Amino acid sequence: MAIPAGYKSILDSLTTAVIVLKDGLQIQYLNPAAESLFETSITRSQGGPINDILIDSEDALKTLYAAAENGQSYTRREAEFVLTSGLRLTVDYSVSPISLDPTELLIEIQPRDRLLRISREEDIISQQETTRILVRGMAHEIKNPLGGIRGAAQLLDRELTSEDQREYTQVIIAEADRLRSLVDRMLGPNKAPKLAPTNIHEVLERVKTLLEAESRGRINFRRDYDPSLPEFQGDKEQLIQAFLNIARNAMEAAFENQAEMTGGEQPTITFRTRALRQFTIGHKRHRLVCRVDVIDNGPGIPPDLLQNVFYPMISGRASGTGLGLSITQSIIGQHHGLVECESQPGETDFIIFLPLEDNQ
């Protein structure tokens, strides 16, 4: 049965993805929201089975057949669809029979990935702001007495005549300076970014060159760049430092745990860039955003550490200071972007979002 023109215009205007299936779960209609969600078109998919656009579990397909046979409606929350391209989607969907002779099913699909991602980003931004406030307060409480200790040690050093005794005052002064430097690093960059036209690929190539020199050829670098990305206003030196912190962590983790990696695989870091349109970072929507993935094939980050990985002084390595990722998040935040992390055994992906254009 063809969809009447009046109803079709309404369905075409919905932001909810709508699919109509006929006998044998064959695709009769996709609205534009469904075409966008499943990365296909009605011209290409019409008449084909539902399996042509998504791979679902056997249980889910059985339930679809049952709905078609028995006229039963049902709803599933936060189900996972796998597209034929391999992309995984988290969705809520409802199935409603609209005709039993011939059999027709209406499927309404609401993507959850974007809502879940926005919620996760809001948590990251909130954590970042809370951390910044705590660190600033702690820095004030530490640096004031440190200044007094250092000043007193300098005065005492001038009064002492014995070199053996002055050695102790020099230790006090040096340790006070070290602690002050540590607090300054926890605060992150203390200068506003010097914005100038910046090419993200130049930044990544500089990071790659630096790490190639450090690793002496022991790590494999892969590049998967989108050459269409335009320049944007950024501080090139700060961005190099931000990406260097991420990539160096990836390299060191891969080296330290190389023996645990399956198949004796060579440590590898992949730099990938993509353009995202009409993308939301936090509460702000941007016309064009650069997504950068820094992916390593190390053992992954433990789940209990993953949610706190951007806090200062949190490190998975005994030799780490736990400041690199906190500083990176601060630098990217100054560029109105955000850093996220996804990790599983064999793959850790740090995802950096940077706006390429002003908000509209």
C-alpha positions as CSV (number, residue, x, y, z in Angstrom):
1,M,0.0,0.0,0.0
2,A,1.4,3.4,-1.0
3,I,1.6,6.1,1.7
4,P,-0.8,8.9,0.9
5,A,0.8,12.1,-0.2
6,G,-0.5,14.1,2.8
7,Y,0.9,11.6,5.4
8,K,4.1,11.3,3.5
9,S,4.8,15.0,3.7
10,I,4.3,14.8,7.5
11,L,6.6,11.8,7.9
12,D,9.2,13.5,5.7
13,S,9.2,16.4,8.1
14,L,9.8,14.4,11.2
15,T,13.2,14.3,13.0
16,T,12.3,10.8,14.2
17,A,13.5,8.1,11.8
18,V,10.5,6.1,10.4
19,I,10.6,2.9,8.4
20,V,7.7,1.0,6.9
21,L,8.1,-2.7,6.3
22,K,5.8,-4.9,4.2
23,D,5.6,-8.7,3.9
24,G,8.8,-10.5,4.6
25,L,10.2,-7.4,6.4
26,Q,10.9,-5.7,3.1
27,I,11.5,-2.0,3.2
28,Q,8.6,0.0,1.7
29,Y,9.4,3.5,3.0
30,L,12.2,5.4,4.7
31,N,11.7,9.1,5.7
32,P,14.7,11.5,5.3
33,A,15.6,11.1,9.0
34,A,15.9,7.3,8.5
35,E,17.9,7.8,5.3
36,S,20.4,10.0,7.2
37,L,20.5,7.6,10.2
38,F,21.1,4.5,8.1
39,E,23.3,6.2,5.5
40,T,21.2,5.1,2.6
41,S,18.3,6.3,0.4
42,I,14.8,5.1,-0.3
43,T,15.8,4.6,-4.0
44,R,18.6,2.2,-3.1
45,S,16.7,0.3,-0.3
46,Q,13.1,0.1,-1.3
47,G,12.0,-3.5,-1.8
48,G,15.1,-4.9,-0.1
49,P,15.1,-6.7,3.3
50,I,15.7,-4.8,6.6
51,N,19.0,-6.7,6.8
52,D,20.2,-4.5,3.9
53,I,20.5,-1.5,6.1
54,L,21.2,-2.9,9.6
55,I,22.4,-6.0,11.3
56,D,20.4,-6.8,14.4
57,S,20.4,-9.8,16.7
58,E,18.4,-12.9,15.8
59,D,16.1,-12.3,18.8
60,A,15.3,-8.8,17.5
61,L,14.5,-10.2,14.1
62,K,12.3,-12.9,15.6
63,T,10.4,-10.3,17.5
64,L,9.8,-8.3,14.3
65,Y,8.4,-11.5,12.6
66,A,6.2,-12.1,15.7
67,A,4.9,-8.5,15.5
68,A,4.1,-9.0,11.8
69,E,2.3,-12.4,12.4
70,N,0.5,-11.5,15.6
71,G,-0.1,-7.8,15.3
72,Q,1.8,-7.1,18.6
73,S,3.4,-3.7,19.3
74,Y,6.5,-3.3,21.4
75,T,9.2,-0.9,22.4
76,R,12.9,-1.3,23.1
77,R,15.1,1.2,25.0
78,E,18.8,1.8,24.3
79,A,19.1,-1.0,21.8
80,E,22.2,-1.3,19.7
81,F,21.9,-1.4,15.9
82,V,24.9,-2.3,13.8
83,L,24.9,-0.7,10.3
84,T,26.2,-2.6,7.3
85,S,29.1,-0.2,7.4
86,G,30.1,-1.4,10.8
87,L,28.9,1.7,12.7
88,R,27.1,1.0,16.0
89,L,24.1,3.1,17.0
90,T,22.3,3.2,20.4
91,V,18.6,3.9,19.8
92,D,15.2,3.7,21.3
93,Y,12.6,2.2,18.8
94,S,9.0,1.1,18.7
95,V,7.3,-1.3,16.3
96,S,3.6,-1.0,15.5
97,P,1.6,-3.1,13.0
98,I,-0.4,-0.8,10.7
99,S,-1.9,-3.5,8.5
100,L,-2.2,-7.3,8.9
101,D,-3.4,-8.0,5.3
102,P,-1.1,-7.3,3.7
103,T,1.3,-7.2,6.7
104,E,2.9,-3.8,7.3
105,L,5.0,-2.6,10.2
106,L,5.8,1.0,11.3
107,I,9.2,1.3,13.1
108,E,9.9,4.6,14.8
109,I,13.6,5.1,15.8
110,Q,15.0,7.7,18.1
111,P,18.9,7.9,18.2
112,R,20.3,8.0,21.7
113,D,24.0,8.4,20.8
114,R,23.8,12.2,20.5
115,L,21.9,12.6,23.8
116,L,24.2,10.2,25.6
117,R,27.3,12.0,24.1
118,I,25.9,15.5,25.1
119,S,25.3,14.2,28.6
120,R,28.8,12.8,28.8
121,E,30.3,16.0,27.5
122,E,28.4,18.1,30.1
123,D,29.8,15.8,32.8
124,I,33.4,16.3,31.4
125,I,33.0,20.1,31.2
126,S,31.5,20.1,34.8
127,Q,34.4,18.0,36.1
128,Q,36.9,20.3,34.3
129,E,35.4,23.4,35.9
130,T,35.2,21.8,39.3
131,T,38.9,20.7,39.0
132,R,39.9,24.2,37.9
133,I,38.3,25.8,40.9
134,L,39.8,23.3,43.4
135,V,43.3,23.5,41.9
136,R,43.2,27.3,41.9
137,G,42.2,27.3,45.6
138,M,44.8,24.7,46.4
139,A,47.5,26.7,44.5
140,H,46.8,29.8,46.5
141,E,47.0,27.9,49.8
142,I,50.3,26.2,48.7
143,K,52.1,29.1,47.0
144,N,51.7,31.6,49.8
145,P,53.5,29.6,52.5
146,L,56.0,28.3,49.9
147,G,57.0,31.9,49.2
148,G,57.5,32.5,52.9
149,I,59.6,29.3,53.3
150,R,61.8,30.2,50.3
151,G,62.3,33.8,51.5
152,A,63.3,32.6,55.0
153,A,65.7,30.1,53.5
154,Q,67.3,32.8,51.4
155,L,67.8,35.1,54.4
156,L,69.2,32.2,56.5
157,D,71.5,31.3,53.6
158,R,73.0,34.8,53.6
159,E,73.8,34.6,57.3
160,L,75.5,31.2,57.2
161,T,79.3,31.0,56.7
162,S,79.6,27.2,56.6
163,E,79.2,25.6,53.1
164,D,78.0,22.4,54.8
165,Q,75.2,24.3,56.5
166,R,74.4,26.4,53.3
167,E,73.9,23.1,51.5
168,Y,70.7,22.5,53.5
169,T,69.3,26.0,52.8
170,Q,69.9,25.4,49.1
171,V,67.9,22.1,49.3
172,I,65.0,24.0,50.9
173,I,65.1,26.7,48.1
174,A,65.3,24.1,45.3
175,E,62.4,22.1,46.7
176,A,60.3,25.2,47.2
177,D,60.9,26.1,43.5
178,R,60.1,22.6,42.4
179,L,56.8,22.6,44.3
180,R,55.9,26.0,42.9
181,S,56.6,24.7,39.4
182,L,54.4,21.7,40.0
183,V,51.5,23.9,41.2
184,D,52.0,26.1,38.1
185,R,51.8,23.1,35.8
186,M,48.7,21.9,37.6
187,L,47.1,25.2,36.8
188,G,47.8,24.7,33.1
189,P,48.6,27.4,30.6
190,N,48.7,30.8,32.3
191,K,48.6,32.8,29.0
192,A,45.7,33.3,26.7
193,P,46.1,31.6,23.4
194,K,47.8,33.6,20.6
195,L,45.3,32.9,17.9
196,A,46.5,32.8,14.3
197,P,45.5,30.7,11.2
198,T,46.4,27.1,12.1
199,N,46.4,23.9,10.0
200,I,45.6,20.9,12.2
201,H,47.7,18.6,10.0
202,E,50.8,20.8,10.5
203,V,50.3,20.4,14.2
204,L,50.0,16.6,14.0
205,E,53.0,16.3,11.6
206,R,55.1,18.3,14.1
207,V,54.0,15.9,16.9
208,K,54.7,12.9,14.7
209,T,58.2,14.2,13.9
210,L,59.0,14.8,17.6
211,L,57.9,11.3,18.6
212,E,59.7,9.6,15.8
213,A,62.9,11.2,17.1
214,E,62.1,10.1,20.7
215,S,61.1,6.5,19.7
216,R,64.0,6.0,17.3
217,G,61.8,4.1,14.9
218,R,60.4,1.7,17.5
219,I,56.8,2.9,16.9
220,N,54.7,2.8,13.7
221,F,52.7,5.9,12.8
222,R,49.7,5.9,10.6
223,R,47.9,8.9,9.1
224,D,44.3,9.1,7.9
225,Y,43.8,12.8,7.2
226,D,40.8,14.6,5.7
227,P,42.5,17.1,3.3
228,S,39.4,19.2,3.0
229,L,39.7,20.6,6.5
230,P,40.2,24.4,6.5
231,E,42.5,26.4,8.7
232,F,41.1,27.7,12.0
233,Q,42.1,30.3,14.6
234,G,44.3,28.6,17.1
235,D,47.6,28.8,19.1
236,K,49.9,26.4,17.2
237,E,52.4,26.0,19.9
238,Q,49.8,25.2,22.6
239,L,48.1,22.8,20.3
240,I,51.3,21.0,19.6
241,Q,51.8,20.6,23.4
242,A,48.3,19.3,23.8
243,F,48.5,16.7,21.1
244,L,52.1,15.8,22.2
245,N,50.9,15.0,25.7
246,I,48.3,12.6,24.3
247,A,50.5,10.9,21.8
248,R,53.4,10.6,24.2
249,N,51.2,8.9,26.7
250,A,50.1,6.5,24.0
251,M,53.6,5.8,23.0
252,E,54.9,5.2,26.6
253,A,51.9,3.0,27.4
254,A,52.5,0.9,24.3
255,F,56.2,0.5,25.2
256,E,55.6,-0.4,28.8
257,N,53.0,-3.0,28.0
258,Q,54.3,-4.3,24.6
259,A,54.8,-7.8,26.1
260,E,51.1,-7.9,26.9
261,M,49.9,-6.9,23.4
262,T,48.4,-9.8,21.4
263,G,50.5,-11.3,18.7
264,G,53.6,-9.3,19.5
265,E,52.1,-6.5,17.4
266,Q,54.3,-3.4,16.8
267,P,53.3,-0.4,18.9
268,T,51.2,1.8,16.5
269,I,49.7,5.3,16.8
270,T,47.1,6.5,14.3
271,F,46.3,10.1,13.6
272,R,42.9,10.5,12.0
273,T,41.0,13.8,11.1
274,R,37.4,14.2,10.0
275,A,35.1,17.2,9.5
276,L,31.7,17.2,11.4
277,R,28.9,19.5,10.4
278,Q,26.3,21.0,12.7
279,F,28.0,19.4,15.7
280,T,27.3,20.2,19.3
281,I,30.1,20.6,21.9
282,G,28.7,21.0,25.3
283,H,25.8,23.5,24.9
284,K,27.1,25.1,21.8
285,R,26.3,24.1,18.2
286,H,29.0,24.7,15.6
287,R,28.6,24.7,11.8
288,L,31.9,22.9,11.3
289,V,34.0,21.0,13.8
290,C,37.3,19.1,13.4
291,R,37.4,15.7,15.0
292,V,40.9,14.3,15.6
293,D,41.4,10.7,16.8
294,V,44.7,9.7,18.4
295,I,44.5,5.9,18.5
296,D,47.1,3.5,20.0
297,N,47.0,-0.3,20.0
298,G,48.3,-0.6,23.6
299,P,46.6,-2.6,26.4
300,G,43.9,0.0,27.1
301,I,43.0,2.1,30.1
302,P,41.4,0.3,33.1
303,P,37.7,1.2,33.4
304,D,38.1,2.5,37.0
305,L,40.8,4.9,35.8
306,L,39.1,5.9,32.5
307,Q,36.4,8.1,34.1
308,N,39.1,10.1,36.0
309,V,41.8,10.2,33.4
310,F,41.6,14.0,32.9
311,Y,41.9,14.9,36.6
312,P,45.3,16.3,37.7
313,M,47.7,13.8,39.4
314,I,45.8,10.8,38.0
315,S,48.2,8.5,36.1
316,G,48.3,4.8,35.1
317,R,52.1,4.7,35.2
318,A,54.3,4.7,38.2
319,S,56.6,7.3,36.5
320,G,53.8,9.6,35.4
321,T,52.9,12.9,37.0
322,G,49.2,12.8,35.9
323,L,49.4,16.4,34.6
324,G,49.6,15.9,30.8
325,L,46.0,15.1,30.0
326,S,44.7,17.7,32.5
327,I,46.8,20.3,30.7
328,T,45.6,19.1,27.3
329,Q,42.0,19.3,28.3
330,S,42.7,22.9,29.5
331,I,44.4,23.9,26.2
332,I,41.6,22.4,24.1
333,G,39.0,24.0,26.4
334,Q,40.7,27.4,25.7
335,H,40.1,26.7,22.0
336,H,36.4,26.0,22.8
337,G,36.9,22.3,22.2
338,L,36.7,19.1,24.2
339,V,38.7,15.9,24.7
340,E,37.0,12.5,25.2
341,C,38.5,9.0,25.6
342,E,37.3,5.6,24.7
343,S,39.3,2.5,25.6
344,Q,39.2,-1.2,25.4
345,P,42.0,-3.9,25.4
346,G,44.0,-3.4,22.3
347,E,42.7,0.1,21.4
348,T,42.6,3.5,23.1
349,D,41.1,6.4,21.3
350,F,41.5,10.0,22.4
351,I,39.0,12.1,20.5
352,I,39.5,15.8,20.2
353,F,36.8,18.2,19.0
354,L,37.9,21.6,17.8
355,P,35.5,24.2,16.3
356,L,36.6,25.4,12.9
357,E,34.2,28.2,12.5
358,D,32.5,30.8,14.7
359,N,29.1,29.9,16.2
360,Q,26.1,30.9,14.0
